[in-house]
């Protein structure tokens, strides 16, 4: 299985980007993983929230293959413990999914149409985090999930 993380907008914090790069490298020992950053939409001041969500959704969908399984990172999604998330990843691998795609939306989330195209939603927390920090948290949790599946000493319970 391949895993991709799609996110809107670049990370402008160098320290955060260094951590993202570190966990991306670590994760590559377990699974083929790609972080795909979609550039911010231009002239958002001229767009309503709904128009911005629609345009972001179109950009994200243009990056997907028909066989990709789309999972939205959404505050109303399913929450997991780290062990529960590792089991979730294992179920996805057992299901024979070729590419599992996690998506971090823009500042206003996703359009109603985009929600309909998703095969699931995952919540990292009831708290709100910056979109840049969420990238690190997701990648670290995927890494942690694989270390749990391999009974490696990274995760402590």
Contact map, one row per residue, 1 for C-alpha under 8 A:
1110000000000000000000000000001100000000000000000000000000000000000000000000000000000000000010011111000000000000000000000000000000000000000000000000000000000
1111000000000000000000000000001110000000000000000000000000000000000000000000000000000000000000000111000000000000000000000000000000000000000000000000000000000
1111100000000000000000000000001111000000000000000000000000000000000000000000000000000000000000000011110000000000000000000000000000000000000000000000000000000
0111110000000000000000000000000011110000000000000000000000000000000000000000000000000000000000000011110000000000000000000000000000000000000000000000000000000
0011111000000000000000000000000011110000000000000000000000000000000000000000000000000000000000000000111100000000000000000000000000000010000000000000000000000
0001111100000000000000000000000000111100000000000000000000010000000000000000000000000000000000000000111100000000000000000000000000000000000000000000000000000
0000111110000000000000000000000000111100000000000000000000000000000000000000000000000000000000000000001111000000000000000000000000000010000000000000000000000
0000011111000000000000000000000000001111000000000000000100000000000000000000000000000000000000000000000111000000000000000000000000000000000000000000000000000
0000001111100000000000000000000000001111000000000000000000000000000000000000000000000000000000000000000001000000000000000000000000000000000000000000000000000
0000000111110000000000000000000000001111000000000000000000000000000000000000000000000000000000000000000000000000000000000000000000010000000000000000000000000
0000000011111101100000000000000000000000000000000000000000000000000000000000000000000000000000000000000000000000000000000000000000010000000000000000000000000
0000000001111100100000000000000000000000000000000000000000000000000000000000000000000000000000000000000000000000000000000000000000000000000000000000000000000
0000000000111111100000000000000000000000000000000000000000000000000000000000000000000000000000000000000000000000000000000000000000000000000000000000000000000
0000000000111111110000000000000000000000000000000000000000000000000000000000000000000000000000000000000000000000000000000000000000000000000000000000000000000
0000000000001111111000000000000000000000000000000000000000000000000000000000000000000000000000000000000000000000000000000000000000000000000000000000000000000
0000000000101111111100000000000000000000000000000000000000000000000000000000000000000000000000000000000000000000000000000000000000011001000000000000000000000
0000000000111111111110000000000000000000000000000000000000000000000000000000000000000000000000000000000000000000000000000000000000000000000000000000000000000
0000000000000111111111000000000000000000000000000000000000000000000000000000000000000000000000000000000000000000000000000000000000000000000000000000000000000
0000000000000011111111100000000000000000000000000000000000000000000000000000000000000000000000000000000000000000000000000000000000000001000000000000000000000
0000000000000001111111110000000000000000000000000000000000000000000000000000000000000000000000000000000000000000000000000000000000000011001000000000000000000
0000000000000000111111111000000000000000000000000000000000000000000000000000000000000000000000000000000000000000000000000000000000000000000000000000000000000
0000000000000000011111111100000000000000000000000000000000000000000000000000000000000000000000000000000000000000000000000000000000000000000000000000000000000
0000000000000000001111111110000000000000000000000000000000000000000000000000000000000000000000000000000000000000000000000000000000000001001100100000000000000
0000000000000000000111111111000011000000000000000000000000000000000000000000000000000000000000000000000000000000000000000000000000000000001000000000000000000
0000000000000000000011111111100000000000000000000000000000000000000000000000000000000000000000000000000000000000000000000000000000000000000000000000000000000
0000000000000000000001111111110000000000000000000000000000000000000000000000000000000000000000000000000000000000000000000000000000000000000000100000000000000
0000000000000000000000111111111110000000000000000000000000000000000000000000000000000000000000000000000000000000000000000000000000000000001001100000000000000
0000000000000000000000011111111110000000000000000000000000000000000000000000000000000000000000000000000000000000000000000000000000000000000000000000000000000
0000000000000000000000001111111000000000000000000000000000000000000000000000000000000000000000000000000000000000000000000000000000000000000000000000000000000
0000000000000000000000000111111100000000000000000000000000000000000000000000000000000000000000000000000000000000000000000000000000000000000000100100000000000
1110000000000000000000000011111110000000000000000000000000000000000000000000000000000000000000000000000000000000000000000000000000000000000000000000000000000
1110000000000000000000000011011111000000000000000000000000000000000000000000000000000000000000000000000000000000000000000000000000000000000000000000000000000
0111100000000000000000010011001111100000000000000000000000000000000000000000000000000000000000000000000000000000000000000000000000000000000000000000000000000
0011100000000000000000010000000111110000000000000000000000000000000000000000000000000000000000000000000000000000000000000000000000000000000000000000000000000
0001111000000000000000000000000011111000000000000000000000000000000000000000000000000000000000000000000000000000000000000000000000000000000000000000000000000
0001111000000000000000000000000001111100000000000000000000000000000000000000000000000000000000000000000000000000000000000000000000000000000000000000000000000
0000011111000000000000000000000000111110000000000000000000000000000000000000000000000000000000000000000000000000000000000000000000000000000000000000000000000
0000011111000000000000000000000000011111000000000000000000110000000000000000000000000000000000000000000000000000000000000000000000000000000000000000000000000
0000000111000000000000000000000000001111100000000000000000000000000000000000000000000000000000000000000000000000000000000000000000000000000000000000000000000
0000000111000000000000000000000000000111110000000000000000000000000000000000000000000000000000000000000000000000000000000000000000000000000000000000000000000
0000000000000000000000000000000000000011111100000001001100000000000000000000000000000000000000000000000000000000000000000000000000000000000000000000000000000
0000000000000000000000000000000000000001111100000000000000000000000000000000000000000000000000000000000000000000000000000000000000000000000000000000000000000
0000000000000000000000000000000000000000111111100000000000000000000000000000000000000000000000000000000000000000000000000000000000000000000000000000000000000
0000000000000000000000000000000000000000111111110001000000000000000000000000000000000000000000000000000000000000000000000000000000000000000000000000000000000
0000000000000000000000000000000000000000001111110000000000000000000000000000000000000000000000000000000000000000000000000000000000000000000000000000000000000
0000000000000000000000000000000000000000001111110000000000000000000000000000000000000000000000000000000000000000000000000000000000000000000000000000000000000
0000000000000000000000000000000000000000001111111111000000000000000000000000000000000000000000000000000000000000000000000000000000000000000000000000000000000
0000000000000000000000000000000000000000000111111111000000000000000000000000000000000000000000000000000000000000000000000000000000000000000000000000000000000
0000000000000000000000000000000000000000000000111111100000000000000000000000000000000000000000000000000000010000000000000000000000000000000000000000000000000
0000000000000000000000000000000000000000000000111111110000000000000000000000000000000000000000000000000000000010000000000000000000000000000000000000000000000
0000000000000000000000000000000000000000000000111111111000000000000000000000000000000000000000000000000000000000000000000000000000000000000000000000000000000
0000000000000000000000000000000000000000100100111111111100000000000000000000000000000000000000000000000000000000000000000000000000000000000000000000000000000
0000000000000000000000000000000000000000000000001111111110000000000000000000000000000000000000000000000001011110000000000000000000000000000000000000000000000
0000000000000000000000000000000000000000000000000111111111000000000000000000000000000000000000000000000000000110010000000000000000000000000000000000000000000
0000000000000000000000000000000000000000100000000011111111100000000000000000000000000000000000000000000000000000000000000000000000000000000000000000000000000
0000000100000000000000000000000000000000100000000001111111110000000000000000000000000000000000000000000011000000000000000000000000000000000000000000000000000
0000000000000000000000000000000000000000000000000000111111111000000000000000000000000000000000000000000000000110010000000000000000000000000000000000000000000
0000000000000000000000000000000000000000000000000000011111111100000000000000000000000000000000000000000000000000000000000000000000000000000000000000000000000
0000000000000000000000000000000000000100000000000000001111111110000000000000000000000000000000000000000000000000000000000000000000000000000000000000000000000
0000010000000000000000000000000000000100000000000000000111111111000000000000000000000000000000000000000000000000000000000000000000000000000000000000000000000
0000000000000000000000000000000000000000000000000000000011111111000000000000000000000000000000000000000000000000000000000000000000000000000000000000000000000
0000000000000000000000000000000000000000000000000000000001111111000000000000000000000000000000000000000000000000000000000000000000000000000000000000000000000
0000000000000000000000000000000000000000000000000000000000111111100000000000000000000000000000000000000000000000000000000000000000000000000000000000000000000
0000000000000000000000000000000000000000000000000000000000011111110100000000000000000000000000000000000000000000000000000000000000000000000000000000000000000
0000000000000000000000000000000000000000000000000000000000000011111100000000000000000000000000000000000000000000000000000000000000000000000000000000000000000
0000000000000000000000000000000000000000000000000000000000000001111100000000000000000000000000000000000000000000000000000000000000000000000000000000000000000
0000000000000000000000000000000000000000000000000000000000000000111110000000000000000000000000000110000000000000000000000000000000000000000000000000000000000
0000000000000000000000000000000000000000000000000000000000000001111111000000000000000000000000001111100000000000000000000000000000000000000000000000000000000
0000000000000000000000000000000000000000000000000000000000000000001111100000000000000000000000001011100000000000000001100000000000000000000000000000000000000
0000000000000000000000000000000000000000000000000000000000000000000111110000000000000000000000000001111000000000000011110000000000000000000000000000000000000
0000000000000000000000000000000000000000000000000000000000000000000011111000000000000000000000000001111000000000000001111100000000000000000000000000000000000
0000000000000000000000000000000000000000000000000000000000000000000001111100100000000000000000000000011110000000001001011100000000000000000000000000000000000
0000000000000000000000000000000000000000000000000000000000000000000000111110100000000000000000000000011110000000000000001111000000000000000000000000000000000
0000000000000000000000000000000000000000000000000000000000000000000000011111100000000000000000000000000100001000000000001111000000000000000000000000000000000
0000000000000000000000000000000000000000000000000000000000000000000000001111100000000000000000000000000000000000000000000111111100000000000000000000000000000
0000000000000000000000000000000000000000000000000000000000000000000000000111110000000000000000000000000000000000000000001110000000000000000000000000000000000
0000000000000000000000000000000000000000000000000000000000000000000000011111111000000000000000000000000000000000000000011110000000000000000000000000000000000
0000000000000000000000000000000000000000000000000000000000000000000000000001111100000000000000000000000000000000000000001110000000000000000000000000000000000
0000000000000000000000000000000000000000000000000000000000000000000000000000111110000000000000000000000000000000000000000111100000000000000000000000000000000
0000000000000000000000000000000000000000000000000000000000000000000000000000011111111000000000000000000000000000000000000011000000000000000000000000000000000
0000000000000000000000000000000000000000000000000000000000000000000000000000001111111000000000000000000000000000000000000000000000000000000000000000000000000
0000000000000000000000000000000000000000000000000000000000000000000000000000000111111100000000000000000000000000000000000000000000000000000010011000000000000
0000000000000000000000000000000000000000000000000000000000000000000000000000000111111110000000000000000000000000000000000000000000000000000000001001000000000
0000000000000000000000000000000000000000000000000000000000000000000000000000000111111111000000000000000000000000000000000000000000000000000000000000000000000
0000000000000000000000000000000000000000000000000000000000000000000000000000000111111111100000000000000000000000000000000000000000000000000010001000000000000
0000000000000000000000000000000000000000000000000000000000000000000000000000000001111111110000000000000000000000000000000000000000000000000001011101100000000
0000000000000000000000000000000000000000000000000000000000000000000000000000000000111111111000000000000000000000000000000000000000000000000000001000100000000
0000000000000000000000000000000000000000000000000000000000000000000000000000000000011111111100000000000000000000000000000000000000000000000000000000000000000
0000000000000000000000000000000000000000000000000000000000000000000000000000000000001111111110000000000000000000000000000000000000000000000000001000000000000
0000000000000000000000000000000000000000000000000000000000000000000000000000000000000111111111000000000000000000000000000000000000000000000000000000100000000
0000000000000000000000000000000000000000000000000000000000000000000000000000000000000011111111100000000000000000000000000000000000000000000000000000000000000
0000000000000000000000000000000000000000000000000000000000000000000000000000000000000001111111111001000000000000000000000000000000000000000000000000000000000
1000000000000000000000000000000000000000000000000000000000000000000000000000000000000000111111111000000000000000000000000000000000000000000000000000000000000
0000000000000000000000000000000000000000000000000000000000000000000000000000000000000000011111111000000000000000000000000000000000000000000000000000000000000
0000000000000000000000000000000000000000000000000000000000000000000000000000000000000000001111111000000000000000000000000000000000000000000000000000000000000
1000000000000000000000000000000000000000000000000000000000000000000000000000000000000000000111111100000000000000000000000000000000000000000000000000000000000
1000000000000000000000000000000000000000000000000000000000000000000110000000000000000000000111111111000000000000000000000000000000000000000000000000000000000
1100000000000000000000000000000000000000000000000000000000000000001100000000000000000000000000011111000000000000000000000000000000000000000000000000000000000
1111000000000000000000000000000000000000000000000000000000000000001110000000000000000000000000001111100000000000000000000000000000000000000000000000000000000
1111000000000000000000000000000000000000000000000000000000000000000111100000000000000000000100001111110000000000000000000000000000000000000000000000000000000
0011110000000000000000000000000000000000000000000000000000000000000111100000000000000000000000000011111000000000000000000000000000000000000000000000000000000
0011110000000000000000000000000000000000000000000000000000000000000001111000000000000000000000000001111100000000000000000000000000000000000000000000000000000
0000111000000000000000000000000000000000000000000000000000000000000001111000000000000000000000000000111110000000000000000000000000000000000000000000000000000
0000111100000000000000000000000000000000000000000000000000000000000000011100000000000000000000000000011111000000000000000000000000100110000000000000000000000
0000001100000000000000000000000000000000000000000000000100000000000000011000000000000000000000000000001111111100000000000000000000000000000000000000000000000
0000001110000000000000000000000000000000000000000000100100000000000000000000000000000000000000000000000111111100000000000000000000100000000000000000000000000
0000000000000000000000000000000000000000000000000000000000000000000000000000000000000000000000000000000011111000000000000000000000100000000000000000000000000
0000000000000000000000000000000000000000000000001000100000000000000000000000000000000000000000000000000011111100000000000000000000000000000000000000000000000
0000000000000000000000000000000000000000000000000000100000000000000000000100000000000000000000000000000011111110000000000000000000000000000000000000000000000
0000000000000000000000000000000000000000000000000000110010000000000000000000000000000000000000000000000011011111011000000000000000000000000000000000000000000
0000000000000000000000000000000000000000000000000100110010000000000000000000000000000000000000000000000000001111111000000000000000000000000000000000000000000
0000000000000000000000000000000000000000000000000000000000000000000000000000000000000000000000000000000000000111111100000000000000000000000000000000000000000
0000000000000000000000000000000000000000000000000000000000000000000000000000000000000000000000000000000000000011111110000000000000000000000000000000000000000
0000000000000000000000000000000000000000000000000000010010000000000000000000000000000000000000000000000000000111111111000000000000000000000000000000000000000
0000000000000000000000000000000000000000000000000000000000000000000000010000000000000000000000000000000000000111111111000000000000000000000000000000000000000
0000000000000000000000000000000000000000000000000000000000000000000000000000000000000000000000000000000000000001111111000000000000000000000000000000000000000
0000000000000000000000000000000000000000000000000000000000000000000001000000000000000000000000000000000000000000111111100000000000000000000000000000000000000
0000000000000000000000000000000000000000000000000000000000000000000011110000000000000000000000000000000000000000011111111000000000000000000000000000000000000
0000000000000000000000000000000000000000000000000000000000000000000011100000000000000000000000000000000000000000000011111000000000000000000000000000000000000
0000000000000000000000000000000000000000000000000000000000000000000001110000100000000000000000000000000000000000000001111100000000000000000000000000000000000
0000000000000000000000000000000000000000000000000000000000000000000000111101110000000000000000000000000000000000000001111110000000000000000000000000000000000
0000000000000000000000000000000000000000000000000000000000000000000000111111111000000000000000000000000000000000000000011111000000000000000000000000000000000
0000000000000000000000000000000000000000000000000000000000000000000000001111111100000000000000000000000000000000000000001111110000000000000000000000000000000
0000000000000000000000000000000000000000000000000000000000000000000000001110001100000000000000000000000000000000000000000111110000000000010000000000000000000
0000000000000000000000000000000000000000000000000000000000000000000000000010001000000000000000000000000000000000000000000011111100000000000000000000000000000
0000000000000000000000000000000000000000000000000000000000000000000000000010000000000000000000000000000000000000000000000011111100000000000000000000000000000
0000000000000000000000000000000000000000000000000000000000000000000000000010000000000000000000000000000000000000000000000000111110000000000000000000000000000
0000000000000000000000000000000000000000000000000000000000000000000000000010000000000000000000000000000000000000000000000000111111000000000000000000000000000
0000000000000000000000000000000000000000000000000000000000000000000000000000000000000000000000000000000000000000000000000000001111101100000000000000000000000
0000000000000000000000000000000000000000000000000000000000000000000000000000000000000000000000000000000000000000000000000000000111111100000000000000000000000
0000000000000000000000000000000000000000000000000000000000000000000000000000000000000000000000000000000101100000000000000000000011111110000000000000000000000
0000000001100001000000000000000000000000000000000000000000000000000000000000000000000000000000000000000000000000000000000000000001111111000000000000000000000
0000000000000001000000000000000000000000000000000000000000000000000000000000000000000000000000000000000000000000000000000000000011111111100000000000000000000
0000000000000000000000000000000000000000000000000000000000000000000000000000000000000000000000000000000100000000000000000000000011111111110000000000000000000
0000101000000000000100000000000000000000000000000000000000000000000000000000000000000000000000000000000100000000000000000000000000111111111000000000000000000
0000000000000001001100100000000000000000000000000000000000000000000000000000000000000000000000000000000000000000000000000000000000011111111100000000000000000
0000000000000000000000000000000000000000000000000000000000000000000000000000000000000000000000000000000000000000000000000000000000001111111110000000000000000
0000000000000000000000000000000000000000000000000000000000000000000000000000000000000000000000000000000000000000000000000001000000000111111111000000000000000
0000000000000000000100110010000000000000000000000000000000000000000000000000000000000000000000000000000000000000000000000000000000000011111111100000000000000
0000000000000000000000100000000000000000000000000000000000000000000000000000000000000000000000000000000000000000000000000000000000000001111111110000000000000
0000000000000000000000000000000000000000000000000000000000000000000000000000000001001000000000000000000000000000000000000000000000000000111111111000000000000
0000000000000000000000000010000000000000000000000000000000000000000000000000000000000100000000000000000000000000000000000000000000000000011111111100000000000
0000000000000000000000100110010000000000000000000000000000000000000000000000000000000000000000000000000000000000000000000000000000000000001111111110000000000
0000000000000000000000000000000000000000000000000000000000000000000000000000000001000100000000000000000000000000000000000000000000000000000111111111000001100
0000000000000000000000000000000000000000000000000000000000000000000000000000000001101110100000000000000000000000000000000000000000000000000011111111100000000
0000000000000000000000000000010000000000000000000000000000000000000000000000000000000100000000000000000000000000000000000000000000000000000001111111110000000
0000000000000000000000000000000000000000000000000000000000000000000000000000000000000000000000000000000000000000000000000000000000000000000000111111111111100
0000000000000000000000000000000000000000000000000000000000000000000000000000000000100100000000000000000000000000000000000000000000000000000000011111111111100
0000000000000000000000000000000000000000000000000000000000000000000000000000000000000110010000000000000000000000000000000000000000000000000000001111111100000
0000000000000000000000000000000000000000000000000000000000000000000000000000000000000000000000000000000000000000000000000000000000000000000000000111111100000
0000000000000000000000000000000000000000000000000000000000000000000000000000000000000000000000000000000000000000000000000000000000000000000000000011111110000
0000000000000000000000000000000000000000000000000000000000000000000000000000000000000000000000000000000000000000000000000000000000000000000000000011111111100
0000000000000000000000000000000000000000000000000000000000000000000000000000000000000000000000000000000000000000000000000000000000000000000000000011001111110
0000000000000000000000000000000000000000000000000000000000000000000000000000000000000000000000000000000000000000000000000000000000000000000000010011000111110
0000000000000000000000000000000000000000000000000000000000000000000000000000000000000000000000000000000000000000000000000000000000000000000000010011000111111
0000000000000000000000000000000000000000000000000000000000000000000000000000000000000000000000000000000000000000000000000000000000000000000000000000000011111
0000000000000000000000000000000000000000000000000000000000000000000000000000000000000000000000000000000000000000000000000000000000000000000000000000000000111
